[in-house]
């Protein structure tokens, strides 16, 4: 069962982006923090949203593997891509000393939030489909 497809990819990215941005803005408001890199961070959040949605959408093709292995693999791939981007950025300009740790935190929270939402929807759809199949089987035998 494919939850993320070509037709709904952009809308899911927009939902992720909106939720992550709202979370960022709420945290900033709670701590009275003014972000001087606001524009850069918004585009980074957009990139994370696209990346996380893309990585989660691959789940459809990996259904024959154990769920936990796929989930851990998706997380490792996501963090690996982010760390590669930080490494490349470090070759072009100077990174903060805490860049890897900051980005690790910045990607972990949205990834787990998105993955939890995705997999709850996924397993709900599977459960719903199984229930429909059971009802059809019962109707056939009665």
C-alpha positions in Angstrom: 0.0 0.0 0.0 1.6 3.2 -1.1 0.7 6.3 1.0 3.2 8.7 -0.6 2.9 8.8 -4.3 3.8 11.2 -7.1 0.3 12.8 -6.9 0.5 13.6 -3.2 4.3 14.1 -2.7 4.2 17.9 -2.8 1.2 18.2 -0.5 2.9 15.9 2.1 6.1 18.0 1.8 4.0 21.1 2.4 2.4 19.5 5.5 5.8 18.5 6.9 7.2 21.9 6.2 4.3 23.7 7.8 4.4 21.6 11.0 8.2 21.8 11.4 8.2 25.6 10.7 5.3 26.1 13.2 7.3 24.1 15.8 10.4 26.2 15.2 8.4 29.4 15.5 6.7 28.3 18.7 10.0 27.3 20.3 11.5 30.7 19.3 8.5 32.5 20.8 8.6 30.5 24.0 12.3 31.4 24.5 12.1 35.0 23.1 14.7 34.0 20.6 15.3 36.1 17.4 16.9 34.1 14.6 19.2 36.2 12.5 19.5 33.3 10.0 15.8 33.0 9.6 15.7 32.8 5.8 18.5 30.3 5.7 16.8 28.1 8.3 13.4 28.2 6.5 15.0 26.9 3.3 16.9 24.3 5.4 13.6 23.2 6.9 12.1 22.9 3.3 15.1 20.8 2.3 14.6 18.5 5.3 10.9 18.2 4.5 11.6 17.1 1.0 14.4 14.7 2.2 12.3 13.1 4.9 9.3 12.7 2.7 11.4 11.1 0.0 13.1 8.7 2.4 9.8 7.7 4.0 8.2 7.1 0.5 10.8 4.4 -0.2 9.1 2.3 2.5 6.6 1.0 -0.2 9.5 -0.7 -2.0 11.0 -2.2 1.2 8.0 -3.9 2.6 9.5 -7.4 2.3 12.1 -6.5 4.9 11.4 -6.3 8.7 9.9 -3.0 9.7 12.5 -2.1 12.4 15.3 -2.7 9.9 13.7 -0.5 7.3 13.0 2.3 9.9 16.5 2.3 11.2 17.9 2.2 7.6 15.7 5.2 6.6 16.9 7.1 9.7 20.6 6.3 8.9 20.2 7.3 5.3 18.6 10.6 6.2 21.3 11.4 8.8 24.0 10.3 6.4 22.7 12.6 3.6 22.5 15.5 6.1 26.1 14.8 7.3 27.3 14.6 3.7 25.7 18.0 3.0 27.4 19.5 6.1 30.7 18.0 5.0 30.3 19.5 1.5 29.3 22.8 3.0 32.4 22.7 5.2 34.6 22.5 2.1 32.9 25.6 0.6 32.7 27.7 3.8 33.3 27.5 7.5 30.9 25.4 9.6 30.2 26.1 13.3 32.1 23.8 15.7 28.8 22.2 16.7 27.4 21.9 13.2 27.2 18.1 13.2 25.5 17.9 16.6 23.1 20.8 15.8 22.1 19.2 12.5 21.8 15.8 14.1 19.2 17.2 16.6 17.5 19.3 13.9 17.0 16.2 11.6 16.2 13.7 14.4 13.1 15.5 15.8 11.4 16.0 12.4 12.3 12.6 11.2 10.8 10.8 14.1 7.7 13.0 14.1 7.2 12.4 10.4 7.9 8.7 10.6 5.6 8.2 13.5 2.8 10.0 11.7 3.5 8.1 8.4 3.7 4.7 10.0 0.6 5.2 12.1 -1.3 6.1 8.9 0.3 3.2 7.1 -0.6 0.6 9.7 -4.1 2.0 10.1 -4.6 1.6 6.3 -3.3 -2.0 6.5 -5.6 -2.8 9.4 -8.6 -1.3 7.5 -7.7 -3.3 4.4 -7.4 -6.5 6.5 -10.8 -5.8 8.1 -12.4 -5.4 4.6 -10.8 -8.6 3.4 -12.1 -10.5 6.5 -15.6 -9.1 5.9 -15.5 -10.1 2.2 -14.4 -13.6 3.2 -17.2 -13.9 5.7 -19.7 -12.8 3.1 -18.4 -15.4 0.6 -18.8 -18.3 3.0 -22.2 -17.3 4.3 
